[in-house]
Amino acid sequence: MSAATNQQSLKLNFKEDTLTTVSRDALRALAKKLGFNETQTVLYALARLRDEVFVEQDGERLVPLTKTQHQAIAQAEPRKKGKVIDSLL
């Protein structure tokens, strides 16, 4: 299904600004500051919230390298030179 045919609407009921609600005036101000329209602003905010909330559940998104890629990086890492000493003096 293409993005154009998969559009769904959602009715928002704005309230006063609180910890869990946003006023229409706040949305307008955010949209103006970001250079988005109101719909883009709401979708942007929801996408940011999604990434923040699901970051712990989807650790693989933070490390998209394959095992082979990790091995290649480990092999390319420079070898340590010198020896460890007990003190600086």
PDB file as gemmi writes it, atoms N, CA and C in Angstrom:
CRYST1    1.000    1.000    1.000  90.00  90.00  90.00 P 1                      
ATOM      1  N   MET A   1       0.832  -1.173   0.000  1.00  0.00           N  
ATOM      2  CA  MET A   1       0.000   0.000   0.000  1.00  0.00           C  
ATOM      3  C   MET A   1       0.878   1.237   0.000  1.00  0.00           C  
ATOM      4  N   SER A   2       0.604   2.186  -0.823  1.00  0.00           N  
ATOM      5  CA  SER A   2       1.404   3.405  -0.868  1.00  0.00           C  
ATOM      6  C   SER A   2       1.030   4.323   0.291  1.00  0.00           C  
ATOM      7  N   ALA A   3       1.912   5.262   0.575  1.00  0.00           N  
ATOM      8  CA  ALA A   3       1.682   6.186   1.685  1.00  0.00           C  
ATOM      9  C   ALA A   3       0.415   7.015   1.451  1.00  0.00           C  
ATOM     10  N   ALA A   4       0.148   7.357   0.202  1.00  0.00           N  
ATOM     11  CA  ALA A   4      -1.014   8.199  -0.103  1.00  0.00           C  
ATOM     12  C   ALA A   4      -2.327   7.480   0.187  1.00  0.00           C  
ATOM     13  N   THR A   5      -2.374   6.172  -0.007  1.00  0.00           N  
ATOM     14  CA  THR A   5      -3.614   5.440   0.228  1.00  0.00           C  
ATOM     15  C   THR A   5      -3.703   4.919   1.659  1.00  0.00           C  
ATOM     16  N   ASN A   6      -2.667   5.105   2.466  1.00  0.00           N  
ATOM     17  CA  ASN A   6      -2.655   4.602   3.835  1.00  0.00           C  
ATOM     18  C   ASN A   6      -2.834   5.739   4.844  1.00  0.00           C  
ATOM     19  N   GLN A   7      -3.351   6.876   4.426  1.00  0.00           N  
ATOM     20  CA  GLN A   7      -3.537   7.994   5.341  1.00  0.00           C  
ATOM     21  C   GLN A   7      -4.754   7.771   6.209  1.00  0.00           C  
ATOM     22  N   GLN A   8      -4.565   8.047   7.494  1.00  0.00           N  
ATOM     23  CA  GLN A   8      -5.652   7.935   8.452  1.00  0.00           C  
ATOM     24  C   GLN A   8      -5.729   9.239   9.225  1.00  0.00           C  
ATOM     25  N   SER A   9      -6.936   9.656   9.593  1.00  0.00           N  
ATOM     26  CA  SER A   9      -7.066  10.900  10.339  1.00  0.00           C  
ATOM     27  C   SER A   9      -7.231  10.623  11.826  1.00  0.00           C  
ATOM     28  N   LEU A  10      -6.899  11.655  12.599  1.00  0.00           N  
ATOM     29  CA  LEU A  10      -7.017  11.592  14.042  1.00  0.00           C  
ATOM     30  C   LEU A  10      -7.507  12.943  14.516  1.00  0.00           C  
ATOM     31  N   LYS A  11      -8.575  12.943  15.270  1.00  0.00           N  
ATOM     32  CA  LYS A  11      -9.110  14.199  15.796  1.00  0.00           C  
ATOM     33  C   LYS A  11      -8.376  14.518  17.099  1.00  0.00           C  
ATOM     34  N   LEU A  12      -7.893  15.746  17.224  1.00  0.00           N  
ATOM     35  CA  LEU A  12      -7.216  16.189  18.438  1.00  0.00           C  
ATOM     36  C   LEU A  12      -8.098  17.197  19.157  1.00  0.00           C  
ATOM     37  N   ASN A  13      -8.264  17.010  20.439  1.00  0.00           N  
ATOM     38  CA  ASN A  13      -8.984  17.968  21.272  1.00  0.00           C  
ATOM     39  C   ASN A  13      -7.955  18.713  22.111  1.00  0.00           C  
ATOM     40  N   PHE A  14      -7.734  19.962  21.802  1.00  0.00           N  
ATOM     41  CA  PHE A  14      -6.736  20.759  22.508  1.00  0.00           C  
ATOM     42  C   PHE A  14      -7.290  21.227  23.844  1.00  0.00           C  
ATOM     43  N   LYS A  15      -6.390  21.358  24.815  1.00  0.00           N  
ATOM     44  CA  LYS A  15      -6.733  21.848  26.148  1.00  0.00           C  
ATOM     45  C   LYS A  15      -5.692  22.878  26.533  1.00  0.00           C  
ATOM     46  N   GLU A  16      -5.724  23.315  27.745  1.00  0.00           N  
ATOM     47  CA  GLU A  16      -4.700  24.228  28.240  1.00  0.00           C  
ATOM     48  C   GLU A  16      -3.378  23.484  28.350  1.00  0.00           C  
ATOM     49  N   ASP A  17      -2.271  24.214  28.301  1.00  0.00           N  
ATOM     50  CA  ASP A  17      -0.951  23.596  28.421  1.00  0.00           C  
ATOM     51  C   ASP A  17      -0.735  23.049  29.826  1.00  0.00           C  
ATOM     52  N   THR A  18      -0.465  21.748  29.913  1.00  0.00           N  
ATOM     53  CA  THR A  18      -0.106  21.089  31.170  1.00  0.00           C  
ATOM     54  C   THR A  18       0.985  20.082  30.849  1.00  0.00           C  
ATOM     55  N   LEU A  19       1.336  19.269  31.818  1.00  0.00           N  
ATOM     56  CA  LEU A  19       2.357  18.244  31.603  1.00  0.00           C  
ATOM     57  C   LEU A  19       1.934  17.245  30.516  1.00  0.00           C  
ATOM     58  N   THR A  20       0.648  16.959  30.420  1.00  0.00           N  
ATOM     59  CA  THR A  20       0.181  15.938  29.481  1.00  0.00           C  
ATOM     60  C   THR A  20      -0.732  16.466  28.379  1.00  0.00           C  
ATOM     61  N   THR A  21      -0.939  17.773  28.321  1.00  0.00           N  
ATOM     62  CA  THR A  21      -1.782  18.342  27.269  1.00  0.00           C  
ATOM     63  C   THR A  21      -1.096  19.550  26.639  1.00  0.00           C  
ATOM     64  N   VAL A  22      -1.561  19.905  25.441  1.00  0.00           N  
ATOM     65  CA  VAL A  22      -0.987  21.019  24.684  1.00  0.00           C  
ATOM     66  C   VAL A  22      -2.133  21.877  24.159  1.00  0.00           C  
ATOM     67  N   SER A  23      -1.949  23.173  24.225  1.00  0.00           N  
ATOM     68  CA  SER A  23      -2.958  24.084  23.691  1.00  0.00           C  
ATOM     69  C   SER A  23      -2.735  24.282  22.196  1.00  0.00           C  
ATOM     70  N   ARG A  24      -3.763  24.746  21.533  1.00  0.00           N  
ATOM     71  CA  ARG A  24      -3.656  25.028  20.099  1.00  0.00           C  
ATOM     72  C   ARG A  24      -2.662  26.156  19.860  1.00  0.00           C  
ATOM     73  N   ASP A  25      -2.639  27.139  20.767  1.00  0.00           N  
ATOM     74  CA  ASP A  25      -1.682  28.236  20.638  1.00  0.00           C  
ATOM     75  C   ASP A  25      -0.239  27.728  20.723  1.00  0.00           C  
ATOM     76  N   ALA A  26       0.009  26.770  21.615  1.00  0.00           N  
ATOM     77  CA  ALA A  26       1.354  26.195  21.736  1.00  0.00           C  
ATOM     78  C   ALA A  26       1.732  25.455  20.455  1.00  0.00           C  
ATOM     79  N   LEU A  27       0.775  24.722  19.876  1.00  0.00           N  
ATOM     80  CA  LEU A  27       1.039  24.015  18.623  1.00  0.00           C  
ATOM     81  C   LEU A  27       1.367  25.004  17.509  1.00  0.00           C  
ATOM     82  N   ARG A  28       0.614  26.079  17.421  1.00  0.00           N  
ATOM     83  CA  ARG A  28       0.881  27.098  16.401  1.00  0.00           C  
ATOM     84  C   ARG A  28       2.283  27.695  16.576  1.00  0.00           C  
ATOM     85  N   ALA A  29       2.635  27.988  17.833  1.00  0.00           N  
ATOM     86  CA  ALA A  29       3.956  28.571  18.108  1.00  0.00           C  
ATOM     87  C   ALA A  29       5.072  27.594  17.752  1.00  0.00           C  
ATOM     88  N   LEU A  30       4.890  26.311  18.080  1.00  0.00           N  
ATOM     89  CA  LEU A  30       5.885  25.288  17.723  1.00  0.00           C  
ATOM     90  C   LEU A  30       6.028  25.174  16.210  1.00  0.00           C  
ATOM     91  N   ALA A  31       4.901  25.154  15.523  1.00  0.00           N  
ATOM     92  CA  ALA A  31       4.928  25.037  14.060  1.00  0.00           C  
ATOM     93  C   ALA A  31       5.668  26.213  13.437  1.00  0.00           C  
ATOM     94  N   LYS A  32       5.390  27.402  13.936  1.00  0.00           N  
ATOM     95  CA  LYS A  32       6.056  28.590  13.397  1.00  0.00           C  
ATOM     96  C   LYS A  32       7.557  28.523  13.664  1.00  0.00           C  
ATOM     97  N   LYS A  33       7.943  28.134  14.876  1.00  0.00           N  
ATOM     98  CA  LYS A  33       9.357  28.057  15.249  1.00  0.00           C  
ATOM     99  C   LYS A  33      10.093  27.017  14.405  1.00  0.00           C  
ATOM    100  N   LEU A  34       9.444  25.886  14.132  1.00  0.00           N  
ATOM    101  CA  LEU A  34      10.067  24.813  13.358  1.00  0.00           C  
ATOM    102  C   LEU A  34       9.970  25.024  11.849  1.00  0.00           C  
ATOM    103  N   GLY A  35       9.076  25.901  11.421  1.00  0.00           N  
ATOM    104  CA  GLY A  35       8.870  26.094   9.987  1.00  0.00           C  
ATOM    105  C   GLY A  35       8.020  25.001   9.372  1.00  0.00           C  
ATOM    106  N   PHE A  36       7.221  24.346  10.191  1.00  0.00           N  
ATOM    107  CA  PHE A  36       6.323  23.278   9.741  1.00  0.00           C  
ATOM    108  C   PHE A  36       4.896  23.798   9.772  1.00  0.00           C  
ATOM    109  N   ASN A  37       4.002  23.031   9.130  1.00  0.00           N  
ATOM    110  CA  ASN A  37       2.587  23.301   9.360  1.00  0.00           C  
ATOM    111  C   ASN A  37       2.179  22.522  10.620  1.00  0.00           C  
ATOM    112  N   GLU A  38       0.961  22.679  11.073  1.00  0.00           N  
ATOM    113  CA  GLU A  38       0.544  22.047  12.329  1.00  0.00           C  
ATOM    114  C   GLU A  38       0.577  20.519  12.249  1.00  0.00           C  
ATOM    115  N   THR A  39       0.172  19.963  11.133  1.00  0.00           N  
ATOM    116  CA  THR A  39       0.193  18.506  10.983  1.00  0.00           C  
ATOM    117  C   THR A  39       1.621  17.977  11.032  1.00  0.00           C  
ATOM    118  N   GLN A  40       2.523  18.619  10.321  1.00  0.00           N  
ATOM    119  CA  GLN A  40       3.927  18.202  10.339  1.00  0.00           C  
ATOM    120  C   GLN A  40       4.502  18.291  11.753  1.00  0.00           C  
ATOM    121  N   THR A  41       4.120  19.321  12.488  1.00  0.00           N  
ATOM    122  CA  THR A  41       4.615  19.500  13.851  1.00  0.00           C  
ATOM    123  C   THR A  41       4.141  18.369  14.757  1.00  0.00           C  
ATOM    124  N   VAL A  42       2.867  18.012  14.669  1.00  0.00           N  
ATOM    125  CA  VAL A  42       2.331  16.918  15.489  1.00  0.00           C  
ATOM    126  C   VAL A  42       3.019  15.605  15.130  1.00  0.00           C  
ATOM    127  N   LEU A  43       3.184  15.332  13.842  1.00  0.00           N  
ATOM    128  CA  LEU A  43       3.827  14.085  13.429  1.00  0.00           C  
ATOM    129  C   LEU A  43       5.298  14.051  13.842  1.00  0.00           C  
ATOM    130  N   TYR A  44       5.978  15.188  13.747  1.00  0.00           N  
ATOM    131  CA  TYR A  44       7.371  15.285  14.173  1.00  0.00           C  
ATOM    132  C   TYR A  44       7.489  15.009  15.674  1.00  0.00           C  
ATOM    133  N   ALA A  45       6.612  15.626  16.457  1.00  0.00           N  
ATOM    134  CA  ALA A  45       6.635  15.428  17.905  1.00  0.00           C  
ATOM    135  C   ALA A  45       6.353  13.969  18.266  1.00  0.00           C  
ATOM    136  N   LEU A  46       5.411  13.365  17.597  1.00  0.00           N  
ATOM    137  CA  LEU A  46       5.093  11.956  17.868  1.00  0.00           C  
ATOM    138  C   LEU A  46       6.245  11.039  17.464  1.00  0.00           C  
ATOM    139  N   ALA A  47       6.901  11.343  16.361  1.00  0.00           N  
ATOM    140  CA  ALA A  47       8.051  10.536  15.935  1.00  0.00           C  
ATOM    141  C   ALA A  47       9.183  10.640  16.947  1.00  0.00           C  
ATOM    142  N   ARG A  48       9.430  11.846  17.465  1.00  0.00           N  
ATOM    143  CA  ARG A  48      10.469  12.026  18.491  1.00  0.00           C  
ATOM    144  C   ARG A  48      10.108  11.274  19.761  1.00  0.00           C  
ATOM    145  N   LEU A  49       8.841  11.324  20.169  1.00  0.00           N  
ATOM    146  CA  LEU A  49       8.387  10.609  21.354  1.00  0.00           C  
ATOM    147  C   LEU A  49       8.519   9.102  21.154  1.00  0.00           C  
ATOM    148  N   ARG A  50       8.152   8.627  19.966  1.00  0.00           N  
ATOM    149  CA  ARG A  50       8.283   7.203  19.652  1.00  0.00           C  
ATOM    150  C   ARG A  50       9.725   6.749  19.815  1.00  0.00           C  
ATOM    151  N   ASP A  51      10.661   7.505  19.263  1.00  0.00           N  
ATOM    152  CA  ASP A  51      12.068   7.139  19.348  1.00  0.00           C  
ATOM    153  C   ASP A  51      12.575   7.164  20.787  1.00  0.00           C  
ATOM    154  N   GLU A  52      12.092   8.101  21.577  1.00  0.00           N  
ATOM    155  CA  GLU A  52      12.508   8.195  22.972  1.00  0.00           C  
ATOM    156  C   GLU A  52      11.934   7.052  23.808  1.00  0.00           C  
ATOM    157  N   VAL A  53      10.666   6.741  23.619  1.00  0.00           N  
ATOM    158  CA  VAL A  53       9.998   5.714  24.413  1.00  0.00           C  
ATOM    159  C   VAL A  53      10.470   4.319  24.034  1.00  0.00           C  
ATOM    160  N   PHE A  54      10.650   4.057  22.760  1.00  0.00           N  
ATOM    161  CA  PHE A  54      10.990   2.715  22.315  1.00  0.00           C  
ATOM    162  C   PHE A  54      12.484   2.459  22.187  1.00  0.00           C  
ATOM    163  N   VAL A  55      13.328   3.392  22.573  1.00  0.00           N  
ATOM    164  CA  VAL A  55      14.768   3.209  22.422  1.00  0.00           C  
ATOM    165  C   VAL A  55      15.253   1.994  23.216  1.00  0.00           C  
ATOM    166  N   GLU A  56      14.714   1.763  24.410  1.00  0.00           N  
ATOM    167  CA  GLU A  56      15.138   0.622  25.218  1.00  0.00           C  
ATOM    168  C   GLU A  56      14.643  -0.693  24.629  1.00  0.00           C  
ATOM    169  N   GLN A  57      13.494  -0.682  24.005  1.00  0.00           N  
ATOM    170  CA  GLN A  57      12.929  -1.901  23.444  1.00  0.00           C  
ATOM    171  C   GLN A  57      13.550  -2.260  22.106  1.00  0.00           C  
ATOM    172  N   ASP A  58      14.163  -1.292  21.464  1.00  0.00           N  
ATOM    173  CA  ASP A  58      14.686  -1.527  20.124  1.00  0.00           C  
ATOM    174  C   ASP A  58      16.156  -1.124  20.061  1.00  0.00           C  
ATOM    175  N   GLY A  59      16.985  -1.752  20.890  1.00  0.00           N  
ATOM    176  CA  GLY A  59      18.403  -1.450  20.919  1.00  0.00           C  
ATOM    177  C   GLY A  59      19.092  -1.702  19.593  1.00  0.00           C  
ATOM    178  N   GLU A  60      18.572  -2.588  18.804  1.00  0.00           N  
ATOM    179  CA  GLU A  60      19.173  -2.919  17.509  1.00  0.00           C  
ATOM    180  C   GLU A  60      19.158  -1.722  16.569  1.00  0.00           C  
ATOM    181  N   ARG A  61      18.183  -0.810  16.721  1.00  0.00           N  
ATOM    182  CA  ARG A  61      18.136   0.380  15.864  1.00  0.00           C  
ATOM    183  C   ARG A  61      19.321   1.287  16.138  1.00  0.00           C  
ATOM    184  N   LEU A  62      19.860   1.227  17.368  1.00  0.00           N  
ATOM    185  CA  LEU A  62      20.988   2.075  17.697  1.00  0.00           C  
ATOM    186  C   LEU A  62      22.303   1.499  17.187  1.00  0.00           C  
ATOM    187  N   VAL A  63      22.342   0.196  16.977  1.00  0.00           N  
ATOM    188  CA  VAL A  63      23.554  -0.469  16.504  1.00  0.00           C  
ATOM    189  C   VAL A  63      23.200  -1.275  15.257  1.00  0.00           C  
ATOM    190  N   PRO A  64      23.071  -0.615  14.114  1.00  0.00           N  
ATOM    191  CA  PRO A  64      22.617  -1.318  12.922  1.00  0.00           C  
ATOM    192  C   PRO A  64      23.715  -2.108  12.206  1.00  0.00           C  
ATOM    193  N   LEU A  65      24.881  -2.263  12.843  1.00  0.00           N  
ATOM    194  CA  LEU A  65      25.963  -3.006  12.203  1.00  0.00           C  
ATOM    195  C   LEU A  65      25.747  -4.510  12.347  1.00  0.00           C  
ATOM    196  N   THR A  66      26.175  -5.243  11.346  1.00  0.00           N  
ATOM    197  CA  THR A  66      26.096  -6.691  11.405  1.00  0.00           C  
ATOM    198  C   THR A  66      27.288  -7.233  12.187  1.00  0.00           C  
ATOM    199  N   LYS A  67      27.251  -8.494  12.524  1.00  0.00           N  
ATOM    200  CA  LYS A  67      28.363  -9.127  13.239  1.00  0.00           C  
ATOM    201  C   LYS A  67      29.642  -9.057  12.398  1.00  0.00           C  
ATOM    202  N   THR A  68      29.510  -9.256  11.108  1.00  0.00           N  
ATOM    203  CA  THR A  68      30.659  -9.174  10.193  1.00  0.00           C  
ATOM    204  C   THR A  68      31.254  -7.776  10.197  1.00  0.00           C  
ATOM    205  N   GLN A  69      30.407  -6.754  10.223  1.00  0.00           N  
ATOM    206  CA  GLN A  69      30.890  -5.378  10.256  1.00  0.00           C  
ATOM    207  C   GLN A  69      31.629  -5.085  11.568  1.00  0.00           C  
ATOM    208  N   HIS A  70      31.088  -5.582  12.674  1.00  0.00           N  
ATOM    209  CA  HIS A  70      31.760  -5.412  13.967  1.00  0.00           C  
ATOM    210  C   HIS A  70      33.135  -6.083  13.957  1.00  0.00           C  
ATOM    211  N   GLN A  71      33.215  -7.267  13.374  1.00  0.00           N  
ATOM    212  CA  GLN A  71      34.495  -7.978  13.294  1.00  0.00           C  
ATOM    213  C   GLN A  71      35.494  -7.213  12.431  1.00  0.00           C  
ATOM    214  N   ALA A  72      35.040  -6.659  11.322  1.00  0.00           N  
ATOM    215  CA  ALA A  72      35.925  -5.887  10.446  1.00  0.00           C  
ATOM    216  C   ALA A  72      36.461  -4.650  11.163  1.00  0.00           C  
ATOM    217  N   ILE A  73      35.617  -3.999  11.940  1.00  0.00           N  
ATOM    218  CA  ILE A  73      36.055  -2.833  12.705  1.00  0.00           C  
ATOM    219  C   ILE A  73      37.081  -3.247  13.753  1.00  0.00           C  
ATOM    220  N   ALA A  74      36.836  -4.355  14.440  1.00  0.00           N  
ATOM    221  CA  ALA A  74      37.766  -4.835  15.467  1.00  0.00           C  
ATOM    222  C   ALA A  74      39.119  -5.184  14.855  1.00  0.00           C  
ATOM    223  N   GLN A  75      39.135  -5.781  13.679  1.00  0.00           N  
ATOM    224  CA  GLN A  75      40.392  -6.140  13.025  1.00  0.00           C  
ATOM    225  C   GLN A  75      41.138  -4.905  12.529  1.00  0.00           C  
ATOM    226  N   ALA A  76      40.425  -3.866  12.157  1.00  0.00           N  
ATOM    227  CA  ALA A  76      41.057  -2.656  11.646  1.00  0.00           C  
ATOM    228  C   ALA A  76      41.550  -1.731  12.759  1.00  0.00           C  
ATOM    229  N   GLU A  77      41.133  -2.000  13.988  1.00  0.00           N  
ATOM    230  CA  GLU A  77      41.544  -1.159  15.115  1.00  0.00           C  
ATOM    231  C   GLU A  77      43.053  -1.254  15.309  1.00  0.00           C  
ATOM    232  N   PRO A  78      43.719  -0.118  15.504  1.00  0.00           N  
ATOM    233  CA  PRO A  78      45.173  -0.159  15.695  1.00  0.00           C  
ATOM    234  C   PRO A  78      45.544  -0.956  16.951  1.00  0.00           C  
ATOM    235  N   ARG A  79      46.639  -1.682  16.851  1.00  0.00           N  
ATOM    236  CA  ARG A  79      47.113  -2.467  17.988  1.00  0.00           C  
ATOM    237  C   ARG A  79      47.784  -1.536  18.982  1.00  0.00           C  
ATOM    238  N   LYS A  80      47.585  -1.808  20.267  1.00  0.00           N  
ATOM    239  CA  LYS A  80      48.191  -0.990  21.305  1.00  0.00           C  
ATOM    240  C   LYS A  80      49.681  -1.274  21.384  1.00  0.00           C  
ATOM    241  N   LYS A  81      50.457  -0.217  21.564  1.00  0.00           N  
ATOM    242  CA  LYS A  81      51.897  -0.347  21.677  1.00  0.00           C  
ATOM    243  C   LYS A  81      52.313   0.050  23.080  1.00  0.00           C  
ATOM    244  N   GLY A  82      53.445  -0.396  23.512  1.00  0.00           N  
ATOM    245  CA  GLY A  82      53.940  -0.043  24.824  1.00  0.00           C  
ATOM    246  C   GLY A  82      53.498  -1.057  25.857  1.00  0.00           C  
ATOM    247  N   LYS A  83      53.813  -0.759  27.109  1.00  0.00           N  
ATOM    248  CA  LYS A  83      53.432  -1.667  28.172  1.00  0.00           C  
ATOM    249  C   LYS A  83      52.762  -0.891  29.287  1.00  0.00           C  
ATOM    250  N   VAL A  84      51.978  -1.565  30.079  1.00  0.00           N  
ATOM    251  CA  VAL A  84      51.281  -0.946  31.194  1.00  0.00           C  
ATOM    252  C   VAL A  84      52.239  -0.861  32.359  1.00  0.00           C  
ATOM    253  N   ILE A  85      52.281   0.325  32.996  1.00  0.00           N  
ATOM    254  CA  ILE A  85      53.113   0.477  34.184  1.00  0.00           C  
ATOM    255  C   ILE A  85      52.226   0.795  35.382  1.00  0.00           C  
ATOM    256  N   ASP A  86      52.749   0.521  36.569  1.00  0.00           N  
ATOM    257  CA  ASP A  86      51.961   0.706  37.791  1.00  0.00           C  
ATOM    258  C   ASP A  86      51.795   2.150  38.191  1.00  0.00           C  
ATOM    259  N   SER A  87      52.739   3.011  37.871  1.00  0.00           N  
ATOM    260  CA  SER A  87      52.623   4.394  38.303  1.00  0.00           C  
ATOM    261  C   SER A  87      53.169   5.321  37.226  1.00  0.00           C  
ATOM    262  N   LEU A  88      52.879   6.575  37.395  1.00  0.00           N  
ATOM    263  CA  LEU A  88      53.392   7.564  36.454  1.00  0.00           C  
ATOM    264  C   LEU A  88      54.758   8.093  36.850  1.00  0.00           C  
ATOM    265  N   LEU A  89      55.192   7.832  38.072  1.00  0.00           N  
ATOM    266  CA  LEU A  89      56.481   8.323  38.566  1.00  0.00           C  
ATOM    267  C   LEU A  89      57.517   7.238  38.596  1.00  0.00           C  
TER     268      LEU A  89                                                      
END                                                                             
